[in-house]
Amino acid sequence: MLRRLIELCVRRRLPVLVVTAGIAAYGVNAYLSLPVEAYPDVTNVQVQVIAQMPGLAPEEIERQITVPIERVLNGTPGTIQMRSESLFGLSLVSLTFEDDVDSFRSRAIVNERLSQADLPQGLNVKLAPDATPLGEIYQFRVASDRHTFMETRSELEWTIARVLLQVPGVADVVTFGGYLKEVHIEVAPSRLLAHGLSLSDVTDAVQRSNRNVGGGFLRHGDQQLTIRGVGYVQSPQDVQAIVLKSERGTPVTVGDVSRVVLSHAPRLGTVGYNTDGEVAEGFVLLRRGENPSVVLDGVHEKVRQLNDSILPKGMRIVPFYDRTTLVGETLGTVHHNLLFGALL
């Protein structure tokens, strides 16, 4: 058998060389595309449902939100465990699937079943990112020598996170720290009573006045003009000018019954770094099953673009954890051990 194989290889040299080159090329390509991970991911396939309803106590969250979600998700194909947790204004339902279940298919089934749940109006329900507990591959802070903590958090929310999410393989960008900008309407009850208004009148007027509407087209000769009403508020002064009612031809505005200020969301904690008492930071989460080395290359390129041309002058991204370094150290250890093992 071996003699015939050798004779065949000698007589058919060209086909044998072509097959050998093809196998070698396939091996090199497999080696270059092999995902190398410093932390082997052995976690189960999980889908987590996050439901937010501010103001409800844990008992109400459990009865009105958690139980209906569990009821429709019970018996999801491939599920081996379902756990839930009800907190103040927050419901968490976690489903664990079998190892051979496709993550995308399981998320699609969960989304389909959630649409059948009888949930309260105004509930914000969504699925957690398709990441694992070991998916934090890049952590950074936003440093600046001339911007406030509110400005750095705003850039982190609206610019940095949006750009980093464009990298293929990034599941989510989680933000912490700084001050999340908000416009606060501090209503004076005595002024409301003097004008015969209620708090619901203020909220309804703000909702009605904060939107753009379309009015079709107006023909003008051979042309058509687009009609639209622009009503989105852009500053606290726009909120103050919203009309609540009219008293004998005199408009009563939001500014007449309240004080409108540019402030920040109530804080539950702070983020510090070394001797800096306050920073804004972000975590980049890896999507399940992606190659971390390839994703990190894309993250590095986007960070370079942000620091060079996108972020305001004086503001920059400073990483304090990059798994590329850890992967490099791990590969160096593996190569060192393999080399000495081969020599021995």
C-alpha positions as CSV (number, residue, x, y, z in Angstrom):
1,M,0.0,0.0,0.0
2,L,2.7,2.4,1.0
3,R,4.8,1.4,-2.1
4,R,1.9,2.2,-4.4
5,L,1.3,5.5,-2.8
6,I,5.0,6.5,-3.3
7,E,4.9,5.3,-6.9
8,L,1.7,7.4,-7.5
9,C,3.3,10.5,-6.0
10,V,6.5,10.1,-8.1
11,R,4.6,9.5,-11.4
12,R,2.0,12.3,-10.8
13,R,4.3,14.9,-9.4
14,L,2.4,18.0,-10.6
15,P,-1.0,17.0,-9.2
16,V,0.6,16.0,-5.9
17,L,2.4,19.4,-5.7
18,V,-0.9,21.2,-6.4
19,V,-2.7,19.3,-3.7
20,T,0.1,19.8,-1.2
21,A,0.2,23.6,-1.9
22,G,-3.6,23.7,-1.5
23,I,-3.4,21.9,1.9
24,A,-0.6,24.2,3.0
25,A,-2.5,27.3,2.0
26,Y,-5.6,26.1,3.9
27,G,-3.5,25.5,7.0
28,V,-1.9,28.9,6.8
29,N,-5.3,30.6,6.4
30,A,-6.7,28.5,9.4
31,Y,-3.7,29.6,11.5
32,L,-4.1,33.3,10.7
33,S,-7.9,33.3,11.3
34,L,-7.8,31.2,14.5
35,P,-9.3,33.2,17.3
36,V,-6.9,33.5,20.2
37,E,-8.4,34.3,23.6
38,A,-6.6,34.9,26.9
39,Y,-9.8,33.8,28.7
40,P,-11.5,30.8,27.1
41,D,-15.2,31.4,27.2
42,V,-17.0,28.4,28.7
43,T,-20.2,30.3,29.7
44,N,-23.7,29.0,28.8
45,V,-25.8,30.5,26.1
46,Q,-27.9,33.1,28.0
47,V,-30.6,35.6,27.1
48,Q,-31.5,38.2,29.7
49,V,-34.6,40.3,29.6
50,I,-34.4,43.8,31.2
51,A,-37.6,45.6,32.0
52,Q,-37.6,49.1,33.5
53,M,-40.6,50.8,35.1
54,P,-39.5,53.7,37.3
55,G,-41.4,54.3,40.5
56,L,-42.8,50.8,41.1
57,A,-41.9,48.9,44.2
58,P,-40.3,45.4,44.0
59,E,-43.7,43.8,44.9
60,E,-45.4,45.6,42.0
61,I,-42.6,44.8,39.7
62,E,-42.8,41.1,40.6
63,R,-46.6,41.0,40.1
64,Q,-47.1,43.2,37.1
65,I,-43.9,42.6,35.1
66,T,-41.8,39.7,36.2
67,V,-44.6,37.1,36.5
68,P,-46.2,37.9,33.1
69,I,-42.7,37.7,31.4
70,E,-41.9,34.4,33.1
71,R,-45.3,33.1,32.0
72,V,-44.8,33.7,28.3
73,L,-41.1,32.6,28.4
74,N,-41.9,29.4,30.2
75,G,-41.2,26.4,27.9
76,T,-38.9,28.3,25.5
77,P,-37.2,25.6,23.3
78,G,-33.8,24.6,24.5
79,T,-34.1,26.3,27.9
80,I,-32.6,24.5,30.9
81,Q,-33.0,27.2,33.5
82,M,-34.9,30.4,34.1
83,R,-34.2,32.8,36.9
84,S,-35.7,36.2,37.8
85,E,-35.0,39.1,40.1
86,S,-37.4,42.0,40.9
87,L,-35.9,45.3,42.2
88,F,-37.1,48.8,42.6
89,G,-38.2,49.8,39.1
90,L,-36.3,47.0,37.5
91,S,-37.1,43.4,36.5
92,L,-34.4,40.9,35.3
93,V,-35.3,37.6,33.8
94,S,-32.4,35.3,32.7
95,L,-32.8,32.2,30.5
96,T,-30.0,29.6,30.2
97,F,-30.0,27.4,27.1
98,E,-28.3,24.2,26.2
99,D,-24.8,24.4,24.8
100,D,-25.7,23.5,21.2
101,V,-28.5,26.2,20.9
102,D,-27.8,29.0,18.5
103,S,-27.7,32.3,20.3
104,F,-29.3,34.4,17.5
105,R,-32.2,31.9,17.2
106,S,-32.8,31.8,21.0
107,R,-32.9,35.7,21.1
108,A,-35.4,35.7,18.2
109,I,-37.7,33.3,20.0
110,V,-37.5,35.3,23.2
111,N,-38.4,38.5,21.3
112,E,-41.3,36.8,19.6
113,R,-42.7,35.5,22.9
114,L,-42.3,38.9,24.7
115,S,-44.7,40.5,22.3
116,Q,-47.5,38.2,23.7
117,A,-47.0,39.3,27.3
118,D,-49.6,41.5,29.0
119,L,-47.4,44.3,30.3
120,P,-48.2,47.8,31.7
121,Q,-48.2,50.9,29.5
122,G,-44.9,52.8,29.4
123,L,-42.8,49.8,30.2
124,N,-39.3,49.8,28.7
125,V,-38.4,46.2,28.0
126,K,-35.4,45.0,26.0
127,L,-32.8,42.2,25.7
128,A,-29.4,42.5,27.2
129,P,-26.5,42.7,24.7
130,D,-25.3,39.4,23.1
131,A,-22.2,39.3,25.2
132,T,-20.7,37.1,28.0
133,P,-19.3,38.0,31.4
134,L,-15.8,37.7,29.9
135,G,-16.6,40.1,27.0
136,E,-15.0,43.3,28.5
137,I,-12.1,43.6,26.1
138,Y,-11.4,47.3,26.2
139,Q,-11.9,49.8,29.1
140,F,-11.1,53.5,28.8
141,R,-11.7,56.9,30.3
142,V,-12.4,60.2,28.7
143,A,-9.8,62.8,29.7
144,S,-9.9,66.5,29.1
145,D,-8.1,69.6,30.4
146,R,-10.9,72.1,29.5
147,H,-14.3,70.4,29.5
148,T,-16.7,69.7,32.4
149,F,-17.8,66.3,33.5
150,M,-21.2,66.9,31.9
151,E,-19.5,67.6,28.5
152,T,-17.3,64.5,28.7
153,R,-20.2,62.3,29.6
154,S,-22.3,63.8,26.7
155,E,-19.5,63.1,24.2
156,L,-19.2,59.6,25.7
157,E,-22.9,58.9,25.2
158,W,-23.5,60.5,21.9
159,T,-20.2,60.4,20.0
160,I,-17.8,57.8,21.4
161,A,-20.3,55.0,22.0
162,R,-21.9,55.5,18.6
163,V,-18.5,55.3,16.7
164,L,-17.3,52.3,18.7
165,L,-20.5,50.4,18.0
166,Q,-19.7,50.6,14.3
167,V,-16.9,48.1,14.8
168,P,-18.0,44.6,13.7
169,G,-18.1,42.3,16.6
170,V,-18.8,44.9,19.3
171,A,-22.0,44.0,21.2
172,D,-22.4,47.2,23.3
173,V,-20.5,50.1,24.8
174,V,-21.4,50.6,28.5
175,T,-20.9,54.1,30.0
176,F,-20.3,55.2,33.6
177,G,-19.4,58.3,35.5
178,G,-19.7,62.0,34.8
179,Y,-23.0,63.9,34.8
180,L,-25.8,62.8,32.5
181,K,-27.3,66.0,31.1
182,E,-31.0,66.7,31.7
183,V,-33.4,69.6,31.6
184,H,-35.3,69.9,34.9
185,I,-38.7,71.6,35.3
186,E,-39.0,72.6,38.9
187,V,-42.7,73.4,39.3
188,A,-44.0,75.7,42.1
189,P,-47.3,74.3,43.4
190,S,-48.5,77.7,44.6
191,R,-48.1,79.1,41.1
192,L,-50.0,76.2,39.6
193,L,-52.8,76.8,42.1
194,A,-52.9,80.5,41.3
195,H,-53.5,79.8,37.6
196,G,-55.8,76.9,38.1
197,L,-53.4,74.3,36.6
198,S,-52.2,70.9,37.6
199,L,-49.0,69.0,37.2
200,S,-50.5,66.9,34.4
201,D,-51.3,70.0,32.5
202,V,-47.6,70.9,32.5
203,T,-46.5,67.4,31.4
204,D,-49.1,67.2,28.6
205,A,-48.1,70.7,27.3
206,V,-44.4,69.8,27.2
207,Q,-45.2,66.5,25.3
208,R,-47.4,68.3,22.8
209,S,-44.9,71.0,22.2
210,N,-41.8,68.9,21.8
211,R,-42.3,67.4,18.3
212,N,-42.0,68.2,14.6
213,V,-45.0,67.7,12.3
214,G,-45.4,67.5,8.5
215,G,-48.1,69.3,6.5
216,G,-47.7,67.9,3.0
217,F,-46.8,70.1,0.0
218,L,-47.8,73.5,-1.3
219,R,-47.8,74.0,-5.1
220,H,-46.0,77.1,-6.2
221,G,-46.0,77.3,-10.0
222,D,-44.0,74.4,-11.3
223,Q,-42.5,73.7,-7.9
224,Q,-43.7,72.1,-4.6
225,L,-42.8,73.5,-1.2
226,T,-42.6,71.2,1.7
227,I,-44.7,72.3,4.8
228,R,-43.5,71.3,8.2
229,G,-43.8,72.5,11.7
230,V,-40.6,72.6,13.8
231,G,-41.3,72.2,17.5
232,Y,-38.5,70.3,19.1
233,V,-37.1,72.1,22.1
234,Q,-33.3,72.7,22.1
235,S,-32.7,74.7,25.2
236,P,-34.2,75.5,28.6
237,Q,-35.5,78.8,27.2
238,D,-37.6,76.9,24.6
239,V,-39.2,74.9,27.5
240,Q,-39.9,78.1,29.4
241,A,-41.8,79.5,26.4
242,I,-44.2,76.6,26.1
243,V,-47.8,77.9,26.5
244,L,-50.0,76.1,29.1
245,K,-53.2,78.2,28.8
246,S,-54.5,81.7,28.0
247,E,-56.0,84.0,30.6
248,R,-58.0,86.9,29.0
249,G,-55.6,86.9,26.0
250,T,-52.5,86.6,28.1
251,P,-50.6,83.3,27.7
252,V,-49.4,81.4,30.7
253,T,-46.1,79.6,30.0
254,V,-44.1,77.0,31.7
255,G,-41.7,79.6,32.9
256,D,-44.5,81.4,34.8
257,V,-45.2,78.4,37.0
258,S,-41.8,76.8,37.2
259,R,-38.0,77.2,37.1
260,V,-36.4,75.4,34.1
261,V,-32.7,74.6,34.6
262,L,-30.0,72.6,32.8
263,S,-29.0,69.9,35.3
264,H,-28.1,66.3,35.5
265,A,-29.7,63.0,36.3
266,P,-29.8,61.9,40.0
267,R,-26.6,60.1,40.8
268,L,-26.3,56.8,42.6
269,G,-22.5,56.7,42.7
270,T,-19.3,58.1,41.2
271,V,-16.4,56.8,39.2
272,G,-12.8,57.7,40.1
273,Y,-9.4,56.9,38.6
274,N,-6.2,57.0,40.7
275,T,-6.1,60.4,42.2
276,D,-8.9,61.8,39.9
277,G,-12.0,62.0,42.0
278,E,-14.3,62.1,39.0
279,V,-14.0,60.6,35.5
280,A,-16.2,59.3,32.7
281,E,-15.4,55.8,31.5
282,G,-16.7,53.2,29.1
283,F,-16.4,49.4,28.6
284,V,-16.5,47.8,25.1
285,L,-18.2,44.4,25.2
286,L,-17.4,41.6,22.7
287,R,-20.2,39.8,20.9
288,R,-20.4,36.1,21.7
289,G,-18.3,34.0,19.4
290,E,-16.2,36.8,17.8
291,N,-12.5,36.9,17.4
292,P,-11.2,39.4,20.1
293,S,-8.0,40.1,18.2
294,V,-9.8,41.2,15.1
295,V,-12.4,43.2,17.0
296,L,-9.7,45.0,19.1
297,D,-7.9,46.0,15.9
298,G,-11.1,47.7,14.8
299,V,-11.5,49.4,18.2
300,H,-8.0,50.7,18.1
301,E,-8.6,52.2,14.6
302,K,-11.8,53.9,15.8
303,V,-10.1,55.3,18.9
304,R,-7.4,56.7,16.7
305,Q,-10.0,58.5,14.6
306,L,-11.8,59.8,17.6
307,N,-8.7,61.2,19.2
308,D,-7.3,62.7,16.0
309,S,-10.3,64.3,14.3
310,I,-13.7,63.7,15.9
311,L,-13.5,64.6,19.6
312,P,-13.3,68.3,20.6
313,K,-9.9,69.8,21.1
314,G,-8.4,68.9,24.5
315,M,-10.6,65.7,24.9
316,R,-9.2,62.3,24.3
317,I,-9.7,58.6,25.0
318,V,-7.2,57.0,27.4
319,P,-7.4,53.2,27.8
320,F,-6.6,51.6,31.1
321,Y,-7.4,48.0,30.1
322,D,-6.7,46.5,26.7
323,R,-6.9,42.7,26.2
324,T,-4.5,43.0,23.3
325,T,-1.7,43.2,25.9
326,L,-3.0,40.2,27.8
327,V,-3.4,38.1,24.6
328,G,0.2,39.0,23.6
329,E,1.6,38.0,26.9
330,T,-0.4,34.7,26.8
331,L,0.9,33.9,23.3
332,G,4.4,34.7,24.4
333,T,4.1,32.3,27.3
334,V,2.6,29.6,25.0
335,H,5.4,30.0,22.4
336,H,8.1,29.9,25.1
337,N,6.7,26.7,26.5
338,L,6.2,25.0,23.1
339,L,9.8,26.0,22.1
340,F,11.4,24.6,25.3
341,G,9.2,21.5,25.1
342,A,10.3,20.8,21.5
343,L,13.9,21.3,22.4
344,L,13.6,19.0,25.4
